[in-house]
């Protein structure tokens, strides 16, 4: 149920955050239908925006710890540097969302769609991506130690991330680009091509590691 006085037209606010400034901005946004949400750098910890349409919303540096975001639509939303530790983003749509340098530690993204999302330097340690769709996403310089990618799907996904023995990849299927860095016993080893493919598939994945296309560079060579 949405809060009294708010419209449930793509912008339900099921629970306001304790922070007074953030709560006021959310309430004003929920009562209108002609503005994008801008909560840049505000503290929305503990709020519940499950099912809301936050397409194109501005949430850079926003604190979203332990927020309810189940089924929320973040299409092309700006979440650069946002803190989503412990947030529940199950079944959320993060298609083409900008999550560079965001923190997703311990977040739940089961069944979420991160198609073509940018996750450069994201900290997703111990995050759950079970059955998530990661097609075309870019995890460049991301941290995925202890992350759970069980039954997730990838297609031409950039997995230039740090993984470790606690990263679960059972049922991970599709194609991706490396190289990835494997952290173990304080040592980091970069794996690419067949070596990365073997590391993933020996742990229950069904992955083909792609070779980057040289494309125009080859065509220009006499």
C-alpha positions as CSV (number, residue, x, y, z in Angstrom):
1,X,0.0,0.0,0.0
2,X,1.3,3.4,-0.9
3,X,1.4,6.2,1.7
4,X,-1.7,8.3,2.2
5,X,-1.8,11.3,-0.2
6,X,0.6,9.8,-2.8
7,X,-0.3,8.6,-6.2
8,X,0.3,5.0,-7.2
9,X,1.0,5.7,-10.9
10,X,4.5,4.3,-11.3
11,X,5.8,6.1,-8.3
12,X,4.7,4.3,-5.1
13,X,6.5,5.2,-1.9
14,X,5.7,2.3,0.4
15,X,7.9,3.5,3.2
16,X,9.7,6.8,3.8
17,X,13.2,6.9,5.0
18,X,14.0,8.3,8.5
19,X,16.0,11.2,7.0
20,X,13.7,14.2,7.0
21,X,15.1,15.9,3.9
22,X,15.0,12.7,1.8
23,X,11.5,11.9,3.0
24,X,10.2,15.4,2.0
25,X,11.7,15.1,-1.5
26,X,10.2,11.7,-2.0
27,X,6.8,12.8,-0.8
28,X,6.8,15.8,-3.2
29,X,7.9,13.6,-6.1
30,X,5.2,11.0,-5.4
31,X,2.5,13.7,-5.5
32,X,3.4,14.8,-9.0
33,X,3.5,13.1,-12.3
34,X,5.6,15.6,-14.3
35,X,9.1,15.4,-12.8
36,X,12.0,13.0,-12.6
37,X,13.2,12.0,-9.2
38,X,16.4,13.8,-8.1
39,X,17.7,12.6,-4.7
40,X,21.3,13.1,-5.4
41,X,23.5,12.5,-2.4
42,X,20.5,12.2,0.0
43,X,20.1,9.4,2.5
44,X,17.2,7.0,1.5
45,X,18.3,4.2,3.8
46,X,15.4,2.1,5.0
47,X,12.9,3.4,2.4
48,X,10.8,1.1,0.3
49,X,10.3,2.1,-3.4
50,X,9.5,-1.3,-4.7
51,X,7.7,-1.2,-8.0
52,X,8.4,2.4,-8.6
53,X,9.3,3.8,-12.1
54,X,12.7,5.5,-11.5
55,X,13.7,5.6,-15.2
56,X,16.2,8.4,-15.8
57,X,16.2,9.2,-12.1
58,X,19.2,11.1,-10.6
59,X,20.6,9.1,-7.7
60,X,24.4,9.7,-7.8
61,X,26.1,9.4,-4.4
62,X,22.7,8.5,-2.9
63,X,22.6,6.3,0.2
64,X,20.2,3.4,-0.3
65,X,21.3,1.0,2.3
66,X,18.8,-1.7,3.1
67,X,16.2,-0.1,0.8
68,X,13.3,-2.1,-0.7
69,X,13.7,-1.9,-4.5
70,X,11.9,-5.1,-5.6
71,X,10.8,-4.8,-9.2
72,X,11.8,-1.1,-9.4
73,X,12.6,0.3,-12.9
74,X,15.9,2.1,-13.1
75,X,16.1,2.3,-16.9
76,X,19.0,4.7,-17.7
77,X,19.0,5.9,-14.1
78,X,22.2,7.6,-12.7
79,X,23.5,5.7,-9.7
80,X,27.1,6.6,-9.9
81,X,28.7,6.3,-6.5
82,X,25.4,5.2,-4.9
83,X,25.6,3.0,-1.8
84,X,23.2,0.1,-2.2
85,X,24.6,-2.2,0.5
86,X,22.1,-4.7,1.6
87,X,19.4,-3.3,-0.7
88,X,16.8,-5.7,-2.2
89,X,16.7,-5.2,-6.0
90,X,15.1,-8.6,-6.8
91,X,13.5,-8.5,-10.2
92,X,14.5,-4.8,-10.7
93,X,15.2,-3.5,-14.1
94,X,18.6,-1.8,-14.4
95,X,18.8,-1.7,-18.2
96,X,21.4,0.8,-19.3
97,X,21.7,2.1,-15.7
98,X,24.9,3.9,-14.7
99,X,26.3,2.3,-11.6
100,X,30.0,3.3,-11.9
101,X,31.8,3.2,-8.5
102,X,28.6,2.2,-6.7
103,X,28.6,-0.1,-3.8
104,X,26.4,-3.2,-3.9
105,X,27.9,-5.1,-1.0
106,X,25.5,-7.8,0.2
107,X,22.8,-6.5,-2.1
108,X,20.2,-8.9,-3.6
109,X,19.7,-8.7,-7.4
110,X,18.0,-12.1,-7.9
111,X,16.2,-12.1,-11.3
112,X,17.2,-8.5,-12.0
113,X,17.9,-7.3,-15.5
114,X,21.2,-5.4,-15.9
115,X,21.3,-5.4,-19.7
116,X,23.9,-3.0,-21.0
117,X,24.4,-1.5,-17.5
118,X,27.7,0.2,-16.7
119,X,29.3,-1.2,-13.5
120,X,32.8,0.2,-13.7
121,X,34.7,-0.2,-10.4
122,X,31.5,-1.4,-8.6
123,X,32.0,-3.1,-5.3
124,X,29.6,-6.1,-5.4
125,X,31.3,-8.3,-2.9
126,X,28.9,-10.9,-1.5
127,X,26.1,-9.6,-3.7
128,X,23.5,-12.0,-5.1
129,X,22.8,-12.1,-8.9
130,X,20.9,-15.4,-9.0
131,X,19.1,-15.9,-12.3
132,X,20.0,-12.2,-13.2
133,X,20.3,-11.2,-16.8
134,X,23.7,-9.5,-17.3
135,X,23.6,-9.3,-21.1
136,X,26.0,-6.6,-22.4
137,X,26.8,-5.4,-18.9
138,X,30.2,-4.1,-18.2
139,X,31.8,-5.2,-14.9
140,X,35.2,-3.6,-15.7
141,X,37.4,-3.3,-12.6
142,X,34.5,-4.6,-10.5
143,X,34.8,-6.6,-7.3
144,X,32.8,-9.8,-7.2
145,X,34.5,-11.8,-4.5
146,X,31.9,-13.9,-2.7
147,X,29.2,-12.9,-5.2
148,X,26.6,-15.4,-6.2
149,X,26.0,-15.7,-10.0
150,X,24.1,-18.9,-9.8
151,X,22.0,-19.4,-13.0
152,X,22.7,-15.9,-14.2
153,X,23.0,-15.3,-18.0
154,X,25.6,-13.3,-19.9
155,X,25.9,-12.3,-23.5
156,X,29.0,-10.4,-24.7
157,X,29.3,-9.3,-21.1
158,X,32.6,-7.7,-19.9
159,X,33.7,-9.6,-16.8
160,X,37.0,-7.9,-16.2
161,X,36.4,-8.3,-12.5
162,X,38.0,-9.7,-9.4
163,X,36.6,-13.1,-8.5
164,X,37.7,-15.6,-5.8
165,X,37.0,-19.1,-4.6
166,X,33.8,-17.9,-2.9
167,X,32.4,-16.5,-6.1
168,X,29.6,-18.9,-7.1
169,X,29.2,-19.4,-10.9
170,X,27.2,-22.6,-11.0
171,X,24.7,-22.4,-13.9
172,X,26.2,-19.2,-15.2
173,X,25.6,-19.4,-19.0
174,X,26.5,-17.5,-22.2
175,X,29.4,-15.5,-23.5
176,X,31.7,-12.9,-22.0
177,X,34.9,-11.1,-22.4
178,X,37.8,-11.3,-20.0
179,X,40.4,-11.1,-18.6
180,X,39.3,-11.6,-15.0
181,X,41.5,-11.6,-11.9
182,X,41.3,-14.5,-9.6
183,X,42.2,-13.7,-6.0
184,X,43.4,-16.5,-3.8
185,X,45.7,-16.7,-0.7
186,X,46.6,-13.1,-1.1
187,X,47.8,-13.6,-4.7
188,X,46.0,-12.2,-7.8
189,X,46.2,-14.1,-11.1
190,X,44.8,-12.7,-14.4
191,X,43.1,-15.3,-16.5
192,X,41.9,-14.9,-20.1
193,X,40.6,-17.0,-23.0
194,X,40.7,-20.7,-22.5
195,X,42.2,-20.4,-19.0
196,X,39.3,-18.2,-17.8
197,X,36.8,-20.5,-19.5
198,X,38.2,-23.5,-17.8
199,X,38.2,-21.8,-14.4
200,X,34.5,-20.9,-14.7
201,X,33.3,-24.1,-16.3
202,X,35.1,-26.3,-13.8
203,X,32.9,-24.6,-11.2
204,X,29.7,-25.4,-12.9
205,X,29.3,-22.6,-15.4
206,X,28.7,-23.1,-19.1
207,X,30.6,-20.2,-20.5
208,X,32.4,-19.3,-23.7
209,X,35.0,-16.6,-23.4
210,X,35.2,-14.4,-26.5
211,X,38.2,-12.9,-28.2
212,X,37.9,-9.2,-28.7
213,X,37.5,-8.2,-32.3
214,X,40.3,-6.2,-33.8
215,X,37.8,-4.8,-36.4
216,X,38.8,-1.6,-37.9
217,X,42.4,-1.8,-36.9
218,X,42.9,-5.0,-39.0
219,X,40.9,-3.5,-41.9
220,X,43.2,-0.4,-41.9
221,X,46.4,-2.5,-42.1
222,X,47.8,-2.6,-45.6
